[in-house]
């Protein structure tokens, strides 16, 4: 997230203003930043967004409906990855590969 944010001119003072159409209240510093990032990525024409979170991370669970709204508004797919100490690398690789394939097929159609 940090490398991409630097490229998109991440400014924390603007987060609440720029996410106000999706959040009416502060959802926590990382949650608001992730909502802003998703909206910014979608508005910059990214082909897809991967939302990675650890199991039981309530703030990240809370923003999933907001991310879904961003996905619908900007017509950008979102892959939700949840992981814990038992998550296999193979399983993650399979999901990422399927997401990539879906985006590739989608680009051919549109």
Wavefront OBJ file of the C-alpha trace (Angstrom):
o trace
v 0.000 0.000 0.000
v 2.743 2.498 0.844
v 4.528 2.416 -2.510
v 1.307 2.979 -4.433
v 0.143 5.693 -2.037
v 3.327 7.667 -2.614
v 2.687 7.524 -6.343
v -0.880 8.781 -5.884
v 0.099 11.718 -3.633
v -1.328 10.375 -0.377
v -2.265 13.242 1.970
v -3.826 12.302 5.290
v -5.536 15.642 5.918
v -7.815 15.097 2.908
v -8.949 11.563 3.767
v -12.148 12.394 5.618
v -13.247 14.937 3.018
v -12.486 12.670 0.083
v -14.245 9.640 1.601
v -17.286 11.523 2.924
v -19.561 10.247 0.159
v -18.917 6.687 1.377
v -18.444 7.221 5.148
v -20.456 9.555 7.290
v -18.165 9.060 10.299
v -14.547 8.232 11.138
v -13.975 4.486 10.839
v -10.431 4.512 12.186
v -7.187 5.693 10.635
v -6.340 2.595 8.617
v -9.931 1.965 7.569
v -10.407 5.497 6.285
v -7.054 5.297 4.495
v -8.018 1.991 2.862
v -11.358 3.416 1.713
v -9.557 6.433 0.273
v -7.021 4.173 -1.443
v -9.720 1.990 -3.002
v -11.619 5.036 -4.254
v -8.434 6.618 -5.579
v -7.275 3.422 -7.300
v -10.700 2.981 -8.899
v -10.820 6.595 -10.087
v -7.323 6.258 -11.581
v -8.470 3.304 -13.696
v -6.856 0.406 -11.862
v -8.020 -2.935 -13.289
v -8.757 -4.433 -9.870
v -8.206 -3.997 -6.158
v -6.985 -6.591 -3.659
v -8.151 -6.025 -0.088
v -6.000 -8.127 2.269
v -6.865 -8.420 5.945
v -6.156 -10.707 8.838
v -8.874 -12.929 10.290
v -10.941 -11.106 12.884
v -9.747 -7.608 12.013
v -12.990 -5.779 12.789
v -12.120 -2.398 11.218
v -11.270 -4.112 7.942
v -14.441 -6.214 8.117
v -16.458 -3.027 8.676
v -15.198 -1.391 5.479
v -16.046 -4.317 3.205
v -19.568 -2.992 2.414
v -18.051 0.419 1.664
v -15.521 -1.190 -0.675
v -18.375 -3.036 -2.375
v -20.097 0.306 -3.025
v -16.885 1.681 -4.535
v -16.614 -1.448 -6.668
v -20.153 -0.969 -7.980
v -19.783 2.776 -8.557
v -16.497 2.510 -10.463
v -17.082 -0.929 -12.039
v -13.810 -2.272 -10.628
v -13.574 -5.788 -9.164
v -12.298 -6.296 -5.628
v -10.702 -9.476 -4.313
v -11.083 -9.882 -0.554
v -8.205 -11.899 0.914
v -8.462 -13.012 4.519
v -5.512 -14.779 6.046
v -4.202 -16.189 9.314
v -1.308 -18.409 10.357
v -2.997 -21.416 8.742
v -3.514 -19.826 5.326
v -1.494 -21.627 2.692
v 0.650 -19.840 0.156
v -0.797 -22.122 -2.507
v -4.350 -21.065 -1.661
v -3.440 -17.381 -1.841
v -1.581 -17.891 -5.109
v -4.579 -19.716 -6.589
v -6.991 -16.928 -5.642
v -4.656 -14.232 -6.981
v -4.163 -16.157 -10.216
v -7.931 -16.579 -10.654
v -8.438 -12.858 -9.986
v -5.784 -11.992 -12.561
v -7.405 -14.329 -15.106
v -10.818 -12.773 -14.447
v -9.410 -9.269 -14.974
v -7.687 -10.384 -18.188
v -10.931 -11.860 -19.548
v -12.845 -8.764 -18.496
v -10.428 -6.475 -20.352
v -10.979 -8.497 -23.545
v -14.765 -8.092 -23.239
v -14.780 -4.372 -22.433
l 1 2 3 4 5 6 7 8 9 10 11 12 13 14 15 16 17 18 19 20 21 22 23 24 25 26 27 28 29 30 31 32 33 34 35 36 37 38 39 40 41 42 43 44 45 46 47 48 49 50 51 52 53 54 55 56 57 58 59 60 61 62 63 64 65 66 67 68 69 70 71 72 73 74 75 76 77 78 79 80 81 82 83 84 85 86 87 88 89 90 91 92 93 94 95 96 97 98 99 100 101 102 103 104 105 106 107 108 109 110
